[in-house]
Amino acid sequence: NAGVTQTPKFRILKIGQSMTLQCTQDMNHNYMYWYRQDPGMGLKLIYYSVGAGITDKGEVPNGYNVSRSTTEDFPLRLELAAPSQTSVYFCASNPSGNTEAFFGQGTRLTVV
Amino acid sequence: GESVGLHLPTLSVQEGDNSIINCAYSNSASDYFIWYKQESGKGPQFIIDIRSNMDKRQGQRVTVLLNKTVKHLSLQIAATQPGDSAVYFCAGMTTDSWGKLQFGAGTQVVVTP
């Protein structure tokens, strides 16, 4: 099992550009999450999904969108990149919404 | 919302010694408290959790203590090894929150030879 796979690992965006951060998991987990981690800080929840076709906002959803068309994939979309979105983004999955989430390796995004 | 935070940003520990990582929380609504470990360049990894109605739980080389009176959580690592060097996060979760985690800021543990 590959677990949770995120692409790309690194990306530099110009202000106003858009991009999609990809996340896929091969564990057949229903629950998936997107977190961002700013330097020296804990992770903050952007969006989450409890199953295909169901998504909801987390703590910091502004500037982002998500979709969940399949159990495996949970892409995160940035429409108009801003410097404040410079961060490391982590995707995670969870089989049943319990305490053990499985995280990907992260995507380091810089907006200049 | 809940706030979970840490006392010390950096902890330096000699190899073989025991480590104690502390976490203070302000909101008692969590049903679980969890410790995650994040190695450099990787995503967080689950270590251990404790239900809010417990005060101690042991795992392999780790022990988590919960003191609800003073809203304090700690992670003890026995016989710290170089592989324990990482950032450690405490997090809280309620059972009706679909697995959403509320993370604290993290403590960097550096293991010295």
Interface residues (C-beta under 8 A of the other chain):
Chain A: V4 Y31 Y33 Y35 G40 M41 G42 L43 K44 L45 Y48 V50 G58 E59 F90 A92 N94 S96 G97 N98 T99 E100 A101 F102 F103 G104 Q105 G106
Chain B: G1 V4 P9 Y32 I34 G41 K42 G43 P44 Q45 F46 D49 F89 A91 M93 S97 W98 G99 K100 L101 F103 G104 A105 G106
